Amino acid sequence: MPASLRILSTLACLALLAGGADAARIELPSRAQERPAIAPFGPGIKLPSITGRSQTPAITTLAPAPASSDTVETLRLVPRPTIALAGEGGWDDGPIILRNAFATLYEAASTAGLAVTGRPFAVFRETDDRGYRFEAMLPVERPVAAGDPRITVSESPGGFALRFVHEGSFDDIDLTYDIIASHLEAEGLEPQDLFIEEFVTGDFIGEAAGAIALEATIYIYVFPQ
């Protein structure tokens, strides 16, 4: 099971801090029939670089870059217009589903002539031990429909959040979530059932066997109650 999307190391682990084992389980009714599948899109996706681009407007993250990757910051996120693609999956196919969702959003933005203004990110709202639901989002200059019926006009979550930074292998991101859980416990904070993974750098590379490799910098935003 890919470590990056082990939500028992994320919201489930965080929910344990908030209300015990019962609170960690969020029941998800089956809606597989209601959501069209996110089809694979090529063998990999390259995330455009933040710097060195002449494109206007500039591509930025949801909040300015931290001075240090070891710093835990309290930030106020301002909602930004996005195009979004809802999805769901199990833990074993997490990275592949995210890769395909981001690639679909980039393709839709390009086809519709929408200027991309930010990094791609995933908003996780519902999880349990079977899987998760998420919205993949891509910030754009204008909140205009992209033409793909699966893609909606939306906006990024706003409000106060704690930001943590993961650097390195996507497979090791559960270690960062352990740090998050320990920090919340030490500070006596209770998290909402909401968190964001923003992909700042890194490329999803698909292997012949279907595995996904990723070395990345990922900003993780946790929203305390």
ZINORGI-V963135 format. One record per helix or strand of 2 or more residues. SS is the DSSP state (hx for helix, st for strand). FROM is the first residue (numbers start at 1). LEN is the number of residues. If there is no record, write none. Layout:
ss,from,len
SS,FROM,LEN
SS,FROM,LEN
//
This chain:
ss,from,len
hx,3,3
hx,7,3
hx,11,9
hx,21,4
hx,32,3
st,44,3
st,73,5
st,81,9
hx,91,22
st,116,13
st,131,10
st,151,5
st,159,11
hx,170,18
st,191,11
st,203,4
st,212,2
st,215,10
//
